[in-house]
Amino acid sequence: MNESSAKPPLPVFRGMHGKQIDAKNRIGIPGPFRALLPAEAPETVILAIGIDPSAEYLEAWTAAGWERVLEDVARLADPIERRAMERGYVAQAVECKLDGQGRIVIPPYYRQWAGLDADVLWIGGGNLMELWAKSRYEAQQRTLRQNAFQVYLNNRGHFRG
């Protein structure tokens, strides 16, 4: 790939930020995350139902990040796998626009599916953001850490830290 066709790197979202959903289903994107939204589409976030079937959370992607997901899905060689991803993941995404105060409206189906009540955690997930009901994240935190530790143990030579 030559430099003119190289895509800019995606932002890296880190940390956990607590927020509240208001009565109109609006939630603010944390300032540190909002600052990483790309200049070409700072008002657009794509919400998708989290791909991990063991947890009920939402993923929030920048427009550029979601475009890369779509490209990756389109490049799947097996048409059955490609269609599975289109139906089971891509079709469940929705575009949300930020308002002037940096908030998005969580559509009711997505809010209900993820169990988002008043207290929500925004979790930095590398190239994407995750939205969790605070109570669900806290209930799963030990399992999530155990799973990460097992991956680390299984791949010690891979990690340089």
Backbone bond lengths (Angstrom), bond angles and torsions (degrees), N, CA, C in turn:
res aa  C-N    CA-C-N  psi(-1)  N-CA   C-N-CA  omega(-1)  CA-C   N-CA-C  phi
1 M - - - 1.456 - - 1.523 108.26 -
2 N 1.320 117.27 128.89 1.457 118.37 179.54 1.526 110.30 -82.72
3 E 1.328 116.21 166.22 1.458 120.10 -174.32 1.509 112.99 -62.89
4 S 1.321 118.83 -31.93 1.458 120.55 -177.77 1.522 111.63 -69.21
5 S 1.332 117.78 -24.79 1.461 119.32 179.70 1.526 112.18 -101.24
6 A 1.329 117.66 -1.15 1.457 120.85 178.72 1.524 109.40 -68.63
7 K 1.318 114.50 137.24 1.459 119.20 179.39 1.519 109.01 -87.30
8 P 1.329 116.65 146.88 1.464 118.18 178.36 1.524 109.83 -66.06
9 P 1.318 116.74 153.99 1.462 118.56 179.05 1.525 110.93 -64.84
10 L 1.311 115.37 148.68 1.461 120.43 176.65 1.528 108.99 -79.20
11 P 1.325 116.56 152.05 1.462 118.31 177.58 1.530 110.18 -66.30
12 V 1.319 115.33 157.23 1.464 121.22 177.09 1.520 107.46 -113.65
13 F 1.326 115.55 112.29 1.460 122.34 -179.36 1.525 109.18 -89.53
14 R 1.330 116.28 130.20 1.464 121.74 -178.36 1.519 109.65 -132.69
15 G 1.319 114.52 154.53 1.455 120.53 171.42 1.511 113.70 93.82
16 M 1.325 114.19 174.53 1.465 122.65 179.04 1.524 107.53 -125.18
17 H 1.314 115.31 134.94 1.460 120.91 -178.04 1.523 109.23 -135.81
18 G 1.316 116.73 124.80 1.455 121.14 177.11 1.518 110.76 -84.12
19 K 1.320 115.43 138.94 1.464 122.35 176.91 1.529 108.29 -142.50
20 Q 1.321 115.12 166.88 1.457 122.18 178.53 1.532 109.22 -116.53
21 I 1.325 116.00 140.37 1.467 120.91 171.37 1.519 106.47 -88.43
22 D 1.330 116.32 133.10 1.461 119.21 -179.74 1.534 110.66 -87.88
23 A 1.304 116.41 -179.55 1.468 122.18 -176.28 1.524 112.97 -64.39
24 K 1.326 117.70 -18.29 1.470 121.76 179.55 1.529 111.50 -98.37
25 N 1.336 117.26 17.51 1.471 123.29 -179.84 1.515 113.30 65.07
26 R 1.318 118.03 24.84 1.459 121.90 178.83 1.523 109.66 -97.31
27 I 1.324 114.36 144.09 1.461 120.03 174.93 1.520 108.40 -140.07
28 G 1.310 115.16 138.28 1.454 120.07 179.10 1.519 111.50 -80.34
29 I 1.307 115.37 141.14 1.464 120.17 172.58 1.526 106.00 -81.17
30 P 1.326 117.79 129.76 1.467 119.53 -178.01 1.520 111.96 -55.50
31 G 1.329 116.02 143.50 1.461 121.66 -179.12 1.516 114.29 -49.90
32 P 1.356 119.20 -47.35 1.469 118.45 179.92 1.529 113.01 -61.56
33 F 1.331 117.79 -31.34 1.464 120.59 177.29 1.524 110.39 -77.61
34 R 1.323 116.43 -42.85 1.461 120.47 -179.21 1.527 110.48 -60.02
35 A 1.335 116.50 -35.93 1.469 120.58 179.51 1.525 112.20 -64.34
36 L 1.333 117.26 -20.88 1.464 121.26 -179.24 1.528 113.20 -92.46
37 L 1.328 117.85 -5.56 1.464 119.21 178.92 1.520 108.49 -66.17
38 P 1.325 117.51 134.49 1.467 120.26 -173.80 1.519 112.51 -65.53
39 A 1.314 115.61 146.01 1.461 122.51 -177.41 1.523 112.41 -60.03
40 E 1.354 117.39 -30.41 1.475 119.03 -176.87 1.521 113.07 -74.26
41 A 1.332 118.90 -18.77 1.471 120.62 178.07 1.539 109.63 -152.67
42 P 1.345 117.35 60.27 1.461 119.03 -175.02 1.522 113.76 -73.61
43 E 1.318 116.81 -11.33 1.459 119.68 -176.16 1.529 113.28 -100.90
44 T 1.330 118.00 6.01 1.462 121.46 -174.78 1.519 111.20 -120.99
45 V 1.326 114.92 130.58 1.456 122.33 173.47 1.529 106.49 -131.69
46 I 1.317 116.30 137.38 1.461 121.64 176.55 1.523 107.28 -100.68
47 L 1.333 116.14 121.80 1.461 121.32 175.29 1.516 108.86 -97.14
48 A 1.313 116.20 134.71 1.467 121.94 176.56 1.522 108.33 -135.43
49 I 1.303 115.94 148.25 1.457 119.91 172.43 1.520 106.56 -66.15
50 G 1.324 116.91 132.42 1.451 121.23 -176.21 1.513 112.86 -53.15
51 I 1.314 116.18 137.71 1.459 121.23 -175.60 1.527 112.77 -73.31
52 D 1.321 118.20 -21.31 1.466 121.73 -179.88 1.526 109.27 -76.35
53 P 1.341 118.01 111.87 1.466 119.80 -176.06 1.526 114.19 -71.82
54 S 1.339 117.60 -8.56 1.462 119.31 -179.85 1.521 112.33 -86.33
55 A 1.326 118.31 -2.77 1.458 121.34 -176.72 1.525 110.04 -140.45
56 E 1.311 116.05 150.39 1.466 121.72 179.17 1.521 108.56 -109.38
57 Y 1.313 115.84 99.71 1.456 123.48 -178.17 1.517 107.73 -150.23
58 L 1.325 116.12 170.82 1.454 121.38 175.91 1.514 109.30 -113.69
59 E 1.308 115.71 149.80 1.458 122.14 172.63 1.523 107.65 -105.60
60 A 1.313 116.51 140.98 1.464 122.25 175.76 1.522 107.32 -123.09
61 W 1.320 115.21 120.55 1.466 122.48 -176.35 1.519 109.94 -114.12
62 T 1.320 116.18 149.85 1.458 119.50 166.32 1.527 106.81 -69.94
63 A 1.322 116.26 162.69 1.469 119.29 178.25 1.526 110.79 -60.18
64 A 1.337 116.96 -41.32 1.468 120.57 179.98 1.526 111.06 -66.60
65 G 1.318 117.31 -40.02 1.463 120.57 178.14 1.510 111.36 -63.32
66 W 1.338 116.74 -41.69 1.463 120.40 -179.90 1.528 110.35 -67.64
67 E 1.322 117.68 -36.99 1.465 120.32 176.74 1.521 110.27 -59.39
68 R 1.311 117.47 -38.91 1.470 120.29 177.95 1.526 111.08 -67.26
69 V 1.317 116.83 -37.24 1.474 119.56 175.18 1.523 109.23 -59.83
70 L 1.338 116.34 -47.27 1.471 120.26 -179.15 1.533 110.97 -61.54
71 E 1.325 116.63 -40.58 1.470 120.26 177.71 1.524 111.07 -63.56
72 D 1.328 116.43 -42.13 1.469 120.47 179.22 1.524 110.63 -63.11
73 V 1.317 116.99 -41.65 1.468 120.75 178.61 1.523 109.51 -64.56
74 A 1.308 117.49 -44.96 1.472 121.23 -178.87 1.522 111.93 -62.47
75 R 1.350 117.30 -28.26 1.466 120.97 -179.23 1.524 113.40 -83.23
76 L 1.311 118.54 -5.15 1.466 118.68 177.94 1.525 109.08 -60.32
77 A 1.314 116.54 128.81 1.461 121.36 -175.49 1.522 112.51 -72.02
78 D 1.301 117.07 -35.56 1.460 121.42 -176.99 1.530 109.34 -84.12
79 P 1.343 118.00 116.50 1.466 119.79 -177.39 1.535 113.26 -63.53
80 I 1.309 117.55 -27.79 1.468 120.01 178.22 1.529 109.75 -70.30
81 E 1.329 116.72 -43.02 1.466 119.94 177.15 1.530 110.77 -66.04
82 R 1.339 116.09 -40.33 1.466 120.14 178.98 1.527 109.91 -60.48
83 R 1.311 116.84 -45.94 1.469 120.13 -179.41 1.524 111.13 -66.97
84 A 1.319 117.78 -36.14 1.464 120.75 176.76 1.526 110.47 -60.62
85 M 1.328 117.16 -43.11 1.468 120.75 178.31 1.527 111.36 -67.57
86 E 1.321 116.30 -39.26 1.470 119.27 178.90 1.522 110.85 -63.24
87 R 1.316 117.19 -44.92 1.469 120.81 -178.06 1.525 112.94 -76.65
88 G 1.323 115.94 -41.40 1.454 119.81 -172.21 1.504 115.62 -88.73
89 Y 1.335 117.05 -11.15 1.453 119.10 -177.35 1.533 111.67 -135.79
90 V 1.320 116.86 -60.44 1.463 120.99 -174.82 1.530 111.61 -60.30
91 A 1.323 117.31 -42.72 1.462 120.92 -177.01 1.524 112.55 -65.90
92 Q 1.329 116.32 -17.31 1.463 119.98 -177.32 1.528 112.45 -95.57
93 A 1.309 117.13 18.44 1.465 121.47 -179.64 1.524 109.99 -103.66
94 V 1.320 114.76 151.68 1.461 120.96 -179.78 1.527 108.71 -140.55
95 E 1.331 116.01 141.80 1.462 121.20 178.25 1.523 108.99 -84.70
96 C 1.330 116.02 133.63 1.464 122.17 177.35 1.521 108.43 -122.75
97 K 1.304 115.77 138.62 1.468 121.41 177.96 1.528 109.31 -103.07
98 L 1.325 115.64 137.04 1.456 120.65 175.31 1.517 109.23 -76.16
99 D 1.337 115.35 140.79 1.453 118.94 174.06 1.532 108.88 -85.74
100 G 1.308 117.46 -176.11 1.454 122.09 -176.67 1.517 114.20 -64.31
101 Q 1.340 117.00 -15.77 1.461 120.98 179.13 1.530 112.15 -104.54
102 G 1.325 116.34 13.10 1.463 120.32 176.19 1.517 113.94 75.99
103 R 1.341 116.49 28.45 1.468 120.83 179.81 1.520 110.14 -109.94
104 I 1.322 115.38 152.98 1.462 121.32 170.83 1.522 108.16 -119.45
105 V 1.319 115.06 155.73 1.462 120.83 173.73 1.519 107.22 -94.28
106 I 1.323 116.10 125.51 1.468 120.51 176.53 1.534 106.73 -86.65
107 P 1.331 118.57 116.22 1.461 119.69 178.89 1.539 110.83 -57.39
108 P 1.328 117.66 144.53 1.466 120.64 -174.22 1.526 114.84 -53.26
109 Y 1.339 117.87 -42.21 1.465 119.17 -179.30 1.522 110.69 -59.36
110 Y 1.317 117.62 -44.64 1.462 122.64 -178.06 1.529 110.76 -67.00
111 R 1.322 115.27 -41.73 1.464 119.56 178.37 1.522 110.60 -61.61
112 Q 1.325 116.32 -45.58 1.467 120.28 179.91 1.527 111.09 -66.17
113 W 1.324 117.66 -44.77 1.465 120.89 -177.84 1.520 111.50 -59.22
114 A 1.337 116.83 -42.84 1.458 120.83 -177.75 1.533 112.46 -85.83
115 G 1.331 116.80 -2.37 1.460 120.08 179.26 1.514 113.04 66.73
116 L 1.323 116.63 31.02 1.460 120.11 -177.42 1.522 109.42 -76.97
117 D 1.319 114.88 114.98 1.452 120.42 174.58 1.515 107.37 -105.84
118 A 1.286 118.70 -146.36 1.465 120.53 -177.01 1.527 112.32 -64.40
119 D 1.329 117.40 -43.13 1.470 121.17 -173.91 1.522 111.07 -95.60
120 V 1.335 114.83 118.95 1.464 121.92 -176.45 1.519 108.76 -127.80
121 L 1.323 115.54 145.40 1.463 121.30 172.55 1.519 109.04 -110.51
122 W 1.308 115.77 130.67 1.456 122.29 167.33 1.518 105.40 -93.37
123 I 1.316 116.94 125.26 1.455 122.46 -177.77 1.530 107.84 -117.17
124 G 1.317 116.56 129.04 1.458 120.21 174.72 1.516 109.50 -73.24
125 G 1.305 116.35 125.23 1.458 121.61 -177.82 1.515 112.17 -121.41
126 G 1.319 117.48 39.35 1.458 119.17 -177.41 1.513 109.96 81.18
127 N 1.329 117.56 -113.59 1.460 121.56 -177.94 1.519 113.80 -81.46
128 L 1.319 117.50 1.53 1.448 121.06 179.08 1.517 109.56 -140.11
129 M 1.323 114.65 166.86 1.451 121.95 174.83 1.522 107.13 -110.41
130 E 1.311 116.99 148.84 1.466 121.11 175.38 1.515 108.62 -118.23
131 L 1.324 115.66 144.07 1.457 121.79 174.66 1.519 107.96 -115.06
132 W 1.313 115.22 123.96 1.453 122.23 -178.56 1.522 109.67 -125.70
133 A 1.327 116.61 143.71 1.455 119.76 164.33 1.527 105.33 -64.10
134 K 1.317 116.83 129.65 1.458 120.28 -175.79 1.523 111.34 -54.17
135 S 1.318 116.90 -42.55 1.470 120.41 -178.57 1.529 111.72 -65.07
136 R 1.330 118.08 -38.62 1.470 120.77 179.19 1.527 111.23 -69.13
137 Y 1.329 116.28 -40.33 1.457 118.70 179.47 1.525 110.14 -64.65
138 E 1.304 116.35 -45.56 1.469 119.86 -179.65 1.522 111.12 -61.77
139 A 1.342 117.23 -37.40 1.470 121.00 178.66 1.525 111.76 -67.11
140 Q 1.317 117.86 -29.80 1.464 121.66 -176.97 1.521 113.75 -101.09
141 Q 1.320 117.87 -3.82 1.458 120.22 -172.64 1.531 112.92 -57.87
142 R 1.315 118.43 -42.23 1.462 120.25 -179.72 1.528 110.51 -63.04
143 T 1.321 117.51 -44.06 1.464 121.00 179.10 1.524 110.72 -63.61
144 L 1.319 116.92 -42.76 1.464 120.50 179.34 1.527 110.82 -60.34
145 R 1.318 116.47 -43.33 1.467 120.40 179.38 1.524 111.33 -68.25
146 Q 1.331 116.82 -38.62 1.469 119.35 177.98 1.521 110.47 -63.75
147 N 1.324 117.01 -42.17 1.462 120.56 178.20 1.528 111.10 -61.98
148 A 1.330 117.07 -43.36 1.465 120.69 178.98 1.527 110.56 -64.14
149 F 1.322 116.92 -40.79 1.459 120.33 179.90 1.527 110.59 -64.66
150 Q 1.324 116.95 -38.84 1.468 120.06 178.45 1.525 111.08 -64.28
151 V 1.327 116.79 -41.01 1.467 120.05 176.00 1.519 109.57 -60.89
152 Y 1.322 116.77 -43.58 1.463 120.86 178.26 1.526 110.83 -59.16
153 L 1.334 116.75 -47.83 1.463 120.33 -179.94 1.522 112.01 -61.69
154 N 1.321 116.49 -39.40 1.461 121.22 -179.05 1.518 113.03 -71.86
155 N 1.325 117.08 -15.38 1.468 121.44 -173.50 1.521 112.04 -133.78
156 R 1.309 117.43 35.81 1.470 120.54 -175.75 1.514 113.37 -52.39
157 G 1.311 117.60 -40.10 1.463 120.51 -179.10 1.517 113.18 -66.55
158 H 1.305 116.85 -20.20 1.462 121.86 -179.10 1.528 111.12 -77.57
159 F 1.328 117.52 -35.98 1.463 122.18 -174.84 1.524 109.83 -87.73
160 R 1.323 116.44 131.71 1.457 121.91 -175.66 1.516 113.33 -96.81
161 G 1.315 117.96 -10.58 1.466 120.79 -175.88 1.497 114.36 -80.55
